[in-house]
Amino acid sequence: MSYNHGVRVLEQETSLSAPIEGTAGLQVVFGTAPVNLAEDPYKATNVPMIAYSFAEAVAQLGYSDDFEHYTLCQSMDACFRVFAVAPIILVNVLDPTKHKKANEAQTVDVVSMQAVVKLEGILADTVEVKSGDVTLEAGADYATSFDNKGYLVINLTATGKGKQATSLTVTSTSIDPTQVEVADVIGGYNASTGVESGLELVRQVYPKFGMTPGLLLAPGWTKHVNVAVALAAKCEEINGVFTCEGLIDLDCSGDGATKYTECGELKNKSGLTNKHTAVLWPMVKVGDKKYAYSAIFGALTAYTDANNDDVPNLSPSNKMMGISGTILEDGTEVTLDQTQANLINGQGIITAINVNGWRSWGNNTAVYPASSDPKDRWLCCRRFFSWWGNSFILSYFQNVDDPANYRLIESIVDSENIRGNAYVSQGKCAGARIEFSEDENPITDILNGKIQFHQYLAPYTPAEDIVNTLEFDPDMLSAALNGGE
């Protein structure tokens, strides 16, 4: 048995203090970005980066509407353009020193002292520019920038050696997102260098930013079972104590589920039954842009929390999403009616329906129908429990190693019960109370430095099935007719 010295959902100050709460719907997103467009392309790999605005995200990682190859851009767009919610933490796994390709030499025309190289992903520091047989020097003879399409722009200087040039020959190296593999997203720990990569970096989120993850997602990647399973595993025991939920996209390509009737079988075959995950199908679109559903659903969930005092008790189901349709990976339209969507919901899969606008549809986590425990089955209840536990840890960590006396115990009990009563009065849960029982705290535990509380939480379950029974009342008809005589 491991030696416990810390907190596993334990302590707080000896006076009543306001709890320190993590950002409930904080998204931690893993994937690829066009880092050649970033301010520092070579310091943007396997590093968690926080962004509070679209401009900040672009400066750190670059941006492209090529969502298929640059999957992080799906979440950037969903968060800052579709829902306007922040912050978001982005982890790029595309390595410009590894995932790259040499480009063939390009001859480009010079117009008004500028030349545009119409190739994607060019790393500016790898560019070699020639005017005829003369090699131009960066800084002295030209400067580079990128246009809004991500193409390299060569700006000749008025005093440089290329000032008279009408054409330029350009050689370069580009990043190549097609070389990024599932293993890069899953990542790992290099024992010889001590370097973490991929999903392993979720461990760094709290130490770096002081916020606990709320949602883990990897749009475009969790359709691969290995990534989905690895991401689900990372939702528990973050930093040894924290918990969050993960969003998984069920494969809707030709190798996956292309019909709603195939979703349940694929989910079960893939082993997607973790209570800390929500499975989503199919993809969605906004105009011509195609998104993995997780990118939109993650932003929607964070937006719902942000508009609810940062408390995750509301279900993101039946919320307007601002999308224009649901699609398969190849772009084929998917139009489910409520009956078809309900069938998918009953298999523990969340989808979307169009009822006076496109809405998310489904409340069950991936553990359903194998488990009907309301704490684990309902996504809003599962998130509420994870959030409450994380908040408890953050609030009372300062009391670890304080004297284990009644003053400490009463302080924690009083603070938590006051907190619980406040949320009950706000209608955010049906009840929340905490107890310290002598039966659960034998003297042997106290002598070993362990005190244990028992907390009862009752978040409201979603009103998923509202029924109204209609009955013909002949007495009403008789009374109306008789009254009319």
N, C-alpha and C positions, 0 to 999 in steps of 0.2 A: 504493500500500500504506500502511496506517495505521502510525503510529509507536507502538510498544508500550513502555509504561513502567508496569509493574504485574505482575500475576500471572495466568496462564492455566491453571494447574495446575502450579505451580512451588515455591517456597521454605519453609524452617523454621530454627529456632534452631540455633546452633552446638553446643548440648548436647542430649542426648536429652530431649525434653519431651513431655508428654501432649498428644495432638492435641485441638484444640477442635472439637467436632462440632455441626453444626446439628441441630435436632430433625427426625428422619428423616421422620415423617409429618405435619409441620405443614401443616394445611389453611388455605388462603387462599380464602375463599368470597365470591363476588360475588352481589348480588341486592338485594332490597327488604325493608324492615323497617317496622313500625308506629312510626315515630320520634315520632309525637305522644305516645306513652307514655314516651319517653325523658326522662332528666333534663334534657337540653338539645336539643330537637328541631332547632334551627337550626345545631348544630355536629356533626351526625351524618351528613352527606352527603359522600360521596367522601373519606372519611377512614378509613384502616385502623385498626381497633380490636381489641385483643387481649383475650381473655376466658379466665379460668381456672376459671370457675364459671358456672352458669346464672344466678345472681343478678347477677353482673357483666355478663353479656351483656344481660340484661333492662334493667339500669340504663342501659346505654349506648345501646341501640337499641330497647327495648320488645320485647314478645312477643305473638303471636297464634297460635291454632290454625288460622287461615285460611292454610294453607300455599300455596294457589294464588296468592294475591295478595301474601303476605309470605314470599318464598322463603327468606330467610336463616333464618327460624324453623325450617325443616326441618332444617338443620344444627345449630342450637342444640339442638333436641329430640333429634336422633340422637346428638350428642356427649355431652350432659350427662344425658340421661334413658335412652336406650337402651343406650349403651356406657360412659358415665362416663369419657370420655377428654378430656384438655386438654393444652395450650392450643389455641385456635382463633382465627384472625384473620378478622374479618368486615368487609366493605366494602359499605355501603349506598349505592345510587345513587338512591333516591327523595328528591327535593328538595322539602321542604315549602313552599318559596317558588315553586315552579314546578308541581309535580304536586299540584294542590289544586282544590277546588270549593266554591262557596258553598251552604250548606244553607238550606232553607226554614225560616222561623221555627217553633219548636216550643213548644206550650203543655204544660207538665208540672205534675203535682200535687206539692204539698209534703207530705211525711209526716215527722213528727218532725224538722222543721227541715232536711229534706233533699229534694232533687229530683234525679231521674235522667233524663238525656237519652239516650234509646236510639237513638243514631246512632253509627256507627263512624268512627274516625279524626279526631275533633274536636281541633283545635289550641286548647289552653286559653287562649292569649293572644288569640285572635280572638273569644272569647265576649262577647256583650253580654246582660245579664240585666235584665229589667224586671218590676216588680211593679205591675201596672196601668199607669199612665202614668209611674211613677217608675223612673228608671234607677238600678240598684244599682251600687255601686262595689266592685270587686274588692279584697279585703284588709280593707276596713272593714265592708262589708255581707255579704260571702260569701267563701268560699274554695273552690277546686275540687280535685278529685282524680279518680282513675279506679278503677272497681271491677274485679273479676277477669274481667269480660267485655269490658273496654275501653271501657265507657260512662262518660261524664262525670257526676260527682256534684257537685252544687252544695250546699255546706254553709252555711246561713244562720247569721249570728252573732246572739247573744242581744241585742245592743244595736244592731244595724243597722236600716236602713230597711225591710228585708223581713221583720222578725221576726214580723209578723202575717199574712204572705202565706199563702194556701192554694193558689195556683198561680203559676207564673212563665212569662214569655215569653222564649224563648232564641233568639238568632240566632248563627250560628257559621260557621266554615269548616273543612272536613275535608281531610285528605290524600286523594289519589285514586291508588291504585296502578295503576289501569287506564290511566293516562296515561303510565306508564313504558314506554319503547320499547326495542327491540333496540339502537338507537344509544346509549342511555343506559348500557347494560351494557357495550358495547364501549368506549365513552368515547373519549378522545383527549387531545390537548395543545393548549391555547389559547395560541398564540404571543404574543398581545397581553397576556394577563394572567399567563402562565407557570403556569397552573393545569392540573393533570392530573385526569382523571376515569376512572371505569370500570376496565377491565382495565389501563390504563396505570399504575394505582396499585400494581401488583405490584412496581414498581421501588422503592417506599418501604418495603417490608417489612423488608429487612435493615438499611438505615440507621436505621429507627425502633426496631426491636426486637432487633437483633443476632442474628436467626435467619433461616435461609434457607428459602424455601418448599419444601415437600415435595410437596404436591398442590394443584393449582388446580381449582376447580369453581364452577359457577354453576347450582345446581339449578333446574329449571324453565325455564332459559334456553338451555342448550346443545342443546336439541332444535331450536333455530333454527340452521341451518347457518352463518350469518354469525358468530354468537357462538361456535359450536364451532370454526370455523377460526381466529378471532381468539384464542381461549383457547389453542389448540394452539401458535400462533406465540409466545405469551408464555412457553411452557415453556422456551425456550432463550435463552441470553445475557441472563439476568436480571442487571442491574447490569453487563452486559458479560461476566460470567464464570460465573454460576451456572446450574444446570440443575435442572428438576424434571419431574414428570409431571402430566398433566391428565386429568380424568374427564369424559366426554361422554355425555349421555343421548341415545340414539337415539329419535327422535320416535315415540311410540306412540299418537298421536291418530288421528282419522279421515283426516288428511292424511299420515300416516306409515305405519309398519309395525304392522298390527293382527294379523298372523299371523307365526309364527316363520319361515315360508318366505319372507317378504318382507323380512326383516332384512338379508340380505346384499346384495340389490339396492339397498336404500335407503342402506346404508353406502357402497357403491361410487359410487352416483349423487351422494352428498353429498361425496365426496372425502375421507372420513375415513380416512386412511392414515398419519397422523403416528406415528412410533415412540414419541413421548413421551406418547401418549394411550391410554387404555383406553375402549372404547365399551361402553355398558351398555344392556340391554333386558330387560324393560319397566320399569314403575314397581313400587313395592312398597307394602305397607300394614302398619300395626301397629294392630290394632283398626279403628277408623273413620278413622284418620289415613292420608292418602295422601302418599307421599314420592316425589320423583324418586329413582331408584335411586342416583344419585351421592351424595346426602346420606348414605344408609345405608352405602354402600360406602366412602366417604371416612372415615367414623367407624370402620368395621370395620378398614380398613387402618391407620389411626393407632393403634387399640387393639392390633392385632397387633404393630406395631412397639414400642409402649410396654411390652408384656409380653415383649419379646425384647431387652432391654437397649438399646432405641432403635436397633436395627440392622435394616434393611429387607430381610433375605435370605429371609424366609419369605413364601411366596405367601399372599395373602388368599383364595385359592380353597379351597372345601370347608370353610369356617369357618362356624359357626353364627352367624346374623345377628339372631335375636330378633324376626323379623318374623312376620306371620300369613298372608301370601300375596303373590302377584304379580298385578298388574292392568294393564289399559290405562288411558289417561288418563280415559276415561269411567267407570271403576270396574269394567269387565267383568273377571271372574276369568280368569287365565291359568295353566294347569297343564301344565307341560312334563314329559315323562318324560326319562330320561337320553339316549335316542337322539335326541330332538328337541333337547335342550340341547347335545349334542355337535355336531350339525349347525351350530348357531349358533356354538359355540366354533371350529369349523373355518373360520369366516368372519371370525375376529378380533373376536368379540363375546362379552362376559361376560354371563351370565344367572344364574338361581337355580333350584334344584330342591328338592323336599321329599323328603328321605331321612332319616326319623326326626327331622324338624325341618328348617326351611328353611335352606339353605346357599348361599353364593355358589358359582358354578360357572364356571370358565374362567380360563386363565392367559395367553392371548395378548393382546398389545397390538394396536392398530389396524393396525400395519404388516403383520401376518400376514393372508393367506398370501402377499402379494407378496414378503416377505422371510422367510427362515427362519434368519437370523443369530441365534444364541442370545442374544447381548448385547442385541439389539433386540426379538426376538420375545417372550421371556418377560418378563412384567411384573415379577416379582421380580428378575430379572437386570438389567433396564433401570433399575429403581429403585436397585439396589445400585451400579451404575456411577455414576449421578447423585449419589447420596449420598457415595460415596467421593471423587469429584472435588470436590464442595463442601467436604467435610471437609479435603481436602488444601489447598485454597485458604485456608480459614480458619486452618489450622494454621501455614502457612508464609508468610502475608502479612507477618508481622513481620520476615521476613528479606529482603524486597525492599529493594534498594539497599545490602545488606551487601556486603563484599568477596567477589568471586566466586573464592574460593580453595578448596583441597582440604578445609580444615576444614569449610566450609559444605557442600560436596558430600557428604562422608562423613557429616556429621551427618544430612542429609536421608535418605540411603540407609539408614543404620543405624536411624534412627527409624521409617521406613516399613516396613522389613523386620521390626523388632520388633513393630510394630503388626500387620502381616500375619500373623506367626507366632501372635500372640495370638488372632486371629480364627480361624485354622486350628485351633488347639488347642481352641477353643470349639465347633467344628463349624459355624461360620457361613459358611465358604467352604472350597473345596478347596485353594486356594492364593492367595498374594498376595506378589509380590516386585517390587522396583524395581532398576533398573540405571542407571548413568551410563556411557555409551559414548563413547569418543573419536571414533568414526566419526560419531556424531550431533552432535558438538560441535566443529566446525572452529574454528580460531583466529579466523577472521573473525567468527563469531558471538560468541565470548567477548569479543573487542574491542568488539563492539557491545552488550555488556551482557546477552547471552542465554546461559543455560545450560539444557540440556534433559535430562530424564530419560525413561526408558521403563519403564512399570509394567505388570505382567501380573496380571490379576485372573481368578479362576475361582470365581465364586459357583456354588453347586449349582443345577442346573436342577430343576424340579419333577418328581416321579415321576408324571407324568400318565397313563401307560399301564402298569399292572401286569398282567402276563400269567402265568397258571399253566396249563401244558399237562397235561391229565389223560389218562392212558392205562391201559387195562385190561391187567393183568399176569397172564396165564394160569399162569405159573410159581408165583406166590403162591397161586393157587387150588389148583393141583395139590399144592403142598407142604402146604397146610392140610388137604386131603382125605386125603392119604397119611399125614399125621401123626396123623390121627384113627382110623386102622384098628388 
